Amino acid sequence: MSKKIILGLVLVSAFAACQRQQPQVDVYQPTGGPVTAEPVYQGKYGS
């Protein structure tokens, strides 16, 4: 009797492992922050 239970659990777990997984969809949502200008190089001492 216990062999049938173990066999059933193995079959159910194998069936569950073989199911097709739904792909994860990653959606990029940009933040609403402001865009700043790139700093300007002003020489060795910043003058």
C-alpha positions in Angstrom: 0.0 0.0 0.0 2.8 2.5 0.9 4.5 1.7 -2.4 1.4 2.9 -4.3 1.4 6.1 -2.2 5.0 6.8 -2.9 4.7 6.0 -6.6 1.7 8.4 -6.8 3.6 11.2 -5.0 6.6 10.7 -7.4 4.3 10.8 -10.4 2.5 13.9 -9.2 5.8 15.7 -8.4 7.2 14.7 -11.8 4.1 16.0 -13.5 4.3 19.3 -11.6 8.0 19.7 -12.5 7.3 19.3 -16.2 4.6 21.9 -16.4 5.3 24.9 -18.6 6.3 27.9 -16.6 4.8 31.3 -17.4 7.5 33.8 -18.4 8.2 36.6 -16.1 7.5 40.0 -17.7 9.8 42.8 -16.5 8.4 46.2 -17.3 10.7 49.2 -17.1 9.0 52.3 -15.9 11.3 55.4 -15.9 11.2 57.6 -12.9 9.8 61.1 -13.3 13.0 62.8 -12.1 14.5 65.8 -13.9 17.3 65.4 -16.4 20.3 67.4 -15.4 23.1 68.8 -17.7 26.5 67.2 -17.6 29.0 69.2 -15.6 31.4 71.3 -17.7 35.2 70.7 -17.2 36.7 74.0 -16.1 40.4 73.2 -15.9 42.7 72.0 -13.2 41.5 74.4 -10.4 37.9 74.9 -11.5 38.3 78.5 -12.6 
